[in-house]
Amino acid sequence: MSRVSIILGSKSDMPVAEKAIAILRRFGIDFDIAVASAHRTPARVEELVKNSSADVFIAIAGLSAALPGSVAALTVKPVIGVPVSGKLNLDSILSIVQLPPGIPVAAVGLDRGDNAAILAAEILSIGDEAVAKAIQDYRKEQADKVIADSEQVVADAGC
């Protein structure tokens, strides 16, 4: 049983999805992944969402980025939208964050599949101590890296 369902608007969104996959694997969270276009295969989007046992959805899309909103319209479970960068980055960002009242979608930054997976993990951590611990460990590693970087900068500057 997958706890997170990742839906891509197109195969070209896979580099963004790979960031999410790496984080979900690191945290030991089961996921599934599929390609389904809100515009070209709306029945497939509905089938994937309605038949999913996932607790959280990550919808990754560029251009008009209707996919996250379409997924959110079909479920009451949390949906995290990831806008994919392109020629007109504002299109995908605004398509996700400017949904109408009553159908919210959480949004992360352009191409931030990693942040979408972290947010999904945080949602799941509410009822899962193992996921909460994995997030805490990850944050400590991030903090340790910043401290190490600072020490290196100081050393490189000769201070």
N, C-alpha and C positions, 0 to 999 in steps of 0.2 A: 504494500500500500504506500503510495507516494504521499508525502506530507506537503510538497510544493509542486505545483504544475507550472511549467514554463511554456508559454505559447509565443511563438515568433510570428510576426506578420509575413516574413519571407525568409528564405534560406540565407539571404545576404546579411541577415541580422545575427548570424551564428557567432561572429567574433565577440559581440556584446554578451550573448548567452554564455559563452565559454567562461567569462569572468564570474557569472553567477554560479555556474556549475562548479568551478574551483572552490568557491566559498562553501557551497552546500556540501560538497564532498569533505572538505576540511572539518566541518561541524558535524559530519555524520548524519546528514539529513537526506532522507530518500526523496527523489524527485522523478518526474517524468518530463518529457519534452516533445513538442509537436510544432508543425508549421500549419497555420490556418489564417487566412486573410479575412479581415472584417468585411472587406468589399467584394472579394472574388470568391470566397467560400464561407458565407455567413452561416449556412446550415452546419458546416463542419465545426465552426467555432461553437455553435450552440450544442452540438453533440459532445464535443470535448468537455465543455463546462458542465453540462447536465449529468454526464456520466462519470465525472471525476469525484474521487473521494478525498482530494487534496484539501488541506486546511487553508492554504494561501495560494493565490495565483500571482505569477509574474508575467506580465504581458509586455513584449518588446516590439516596438514598431517605429518606423520613420515616416517621413512625409506627412500625410494628414493624421497619422497615428490614431485611427479610430478604434483599434483593437482593445486597448485597456478599457475604454468606455463600454464597448460592446460586451466584453467579459463581465464587467461590473453590473451591467443591466441584466445579466443572466444568473447572478448569484448574490447572496448576502454575505459571502465570505470575503475577507480582505483581498483587494487587488492592488498590486504595485505596478505602476506603469513606468517603463523605461523608454524615454525618447532616444531615437537613434539619430546621430548627426548626419547631415547631408548638405546639399546646396543651400537650403533654407531652414536652418536649425530652429527658428522660431515656430515654424509650422508644427513640428512634432511636439515641442514643449507645450505650446498653447493648447494643442488638441488634447493633451492629457490633463493639464491643470485647470482648464476652463470648462469643466463639465457642468451640466445643469444641476440645480439644487436636487438633493435626494439621491444622487448616484455618485458618491465620492470615489476617487481613485488616489491612492498615495502616489507621489511622483518623486523620482530621484533625478539626478542630473544627467545630462547628455552622455550616453554610452556607459552609464554607471551600473552595469549588471551586477558588479560586486556589491555596491551599496543596496541594491534591491534584494540580494540574497541575505545580506546582513540584517536588513529590516525584516525580511520574512523570518529569519532565525529569531530575532527579538520578539516577534509576535508569538512564535511557537514556544519561546522560553518561558512564557507566562505559566505554562503548565508542564514544563520539562526542565528539570534541574540539570540534566546532562548538557542540553543545549545552552542553558544559562552559563554553565561553567566553561563551555567551549568559547562563548563570546567573551567572557571575562579574561580567559587566557589569551585570546586574540588581541584584545585591547591592551593587555600588558605588553605583548610583543610589539605592538605598534608604538607604545610609549617608550619602551626600551630602545627601539630603533631611532626615535627622535633624539633621545639622550646621546646615543652613540654617534649620530650624525653631528650633533652639537659639539661633542668632544673632538671629532675629527676636524670640524671647521675651525675650532679654536687652535688645534695643533697645526693645521695647515697655515693659519694666519700668523703663527709664531707668538701667540699671546700667552 
